Amino acid sequence: FRIVHLSDIHHSPLTNLEHIRRTVEISNGLKPDMFVLTGDYVSHEPEYIEPVAEVLGELRSEFGTYACLGNHDHWTDGDFVTAAFRQNGIT
């Protein structure tokens, strides 16, 4: 059973979507059975939540993608991060 773990993505002016898309592409290429994401998807700005959720929603595995929030996500808007992830198929 292969699990790919991604953490501390910090979508922000310093970490752009192209970098995150490349990470998703490489991660999908590993053909995992499951993805686990462990927080800090954004740094501080709420406008980065939906775009990163959409890109991370492109992760593909047989058993899905599961996530928990990090401190930066809670500081920014934990409910919004959770809703955006759910909308993009991330549990």
C-alpha positions as CSV (number, residue, x, y, z in Angstrom):
1,F,0.0,0.0,0.0
2,R,1.6,3.2,-1.2
3,I,0.9,6.5,0.6
4,V,2.1,9.9,-0.6
5,H,2.3,12.5,2.1
6,L,2.4,16.2,1.2
7,S,2.7,19.0,3.8
8,D,3.5,22.7,4.3
9,I,2.6,23.8,0.7
10,H,2.1,27.4,1.8
11,H,0.5,28.8,-1.4
12,S,1.4,32.4,-1.3
13,P,3.2,35.0,-3.3
14,L,6.4,33.0,-2.7
15,T,4.9,29.6,-3.7
16,N,3.0,29.9,-6.9
17,L,0.4,27.5,-8.4
18,E,2.8,26.3,-11.1
19,H,5.1,24.9,-8.4
20,I,2.1,23.2,-6.7
21,R,0.8,21.9,-10.0
22,R,4.2,20.3,-10.7
23,T,4.2,18.8,-7.3
24,V,0.7,17.3,-8.0
25,E,2.0,16.0,-11.4
26,I,5.0,14.3,-9.8
27,S,2.9,12.9,-6.9
28,N,0.3,11.4,-9.3
29,G,3.2,9.8,-11.2
30,L,4.1,7.8,-8.1
31,K,0.7,6.1,-8.5
32,P,-0.1,6.0,-4.8
33,D,-3.0,4.1,-3.3
34,M,-3.8,7.2,-1.1
35,F,-2.7,10.8,-0.5
36,V,-2.4,12.3,3.0
37,L,-2.1,16.1,3.3
38,T,-1.0,17.5,6.7
39,G,-1.6,21.2,6.8
40,D,-0.4,24.7,6.0
41,Y,-1.8,24.9,2.5
42,V,-1.7,28.7,2.6
43,S,0.4,31.1,4.5
44,H,-1.8,34.0,5.6
45,E,-4.0,35.2,2.8
46,P,-7.5,33.8,2.2
47,E,-7.5,34.5,-1.6
48,Y,-5.0,31.6,-1.9
49,I,-7.3,29.0,-0.4
50,E,-9.6,28.1,-3.4
51,P,-6.8,28.0,-6.0
52,V,-4.7,25.6,-3.9
53,A,-7.7,23.4,-3.1
54,E,-8.5,23.2,-6.8
55,V,-5.0,22.1,-7.7
56,L,-4.7,19.6,-4.8
57,G,-8.1,18.3,-5.9
58,E,-6.3,16.9,-9.0
59,L,-4.5,14.3,-6.9
60,R,-5.6,10.9,-8.0
61,S,-5.4,7.6,-6.1
62,E,-7.6,4.6,-5.6
63,F,-8.5,5.3,-2.0
64,G,-8.6,9.1,-2.2
65,T,-7.0,12.1,-0.5
66,Y,-7.3,12.9,3.2
67,A,-6.3,16.1,4.9
68,C,-6.0,17.8,8.2
69,L,-5.5,21.5,8.8
70,G,-2.3,23.2,10.0
71,N,-1.8,26.3,12.1
72,H,-1.6,28.6,9.1
73,D,-4.9,27.2,7.8
74,H,-6.6,27.9,11.1
75,W,-5.2,31.4,11.3
76,T,-6.3,32.2,7.8
77,D,-9.8,30.6,7.8
78,G,-10.0,26.9,8.8
79,D,-13.7,26.6,7.9
80,F,-13.1,28.1,4.4
81,V,-10.1,25.7,3.8
82,T,-12.2,22.7,4.9
83,A,-15.1,23.7,2.6
84,A,-12.9,24.3,-0.4
85,F,-11.2,21.0,0.1
86,R,-14.5,19.1,0.4
87,Q,-15.7,20.9,-2.7
88,N,-12.6,19.5,-4.6
89,G,-13.0,15.9,-3.4
90,I,-10.6,16.0,-0.5
91,T,-11.8,14.4,2.8
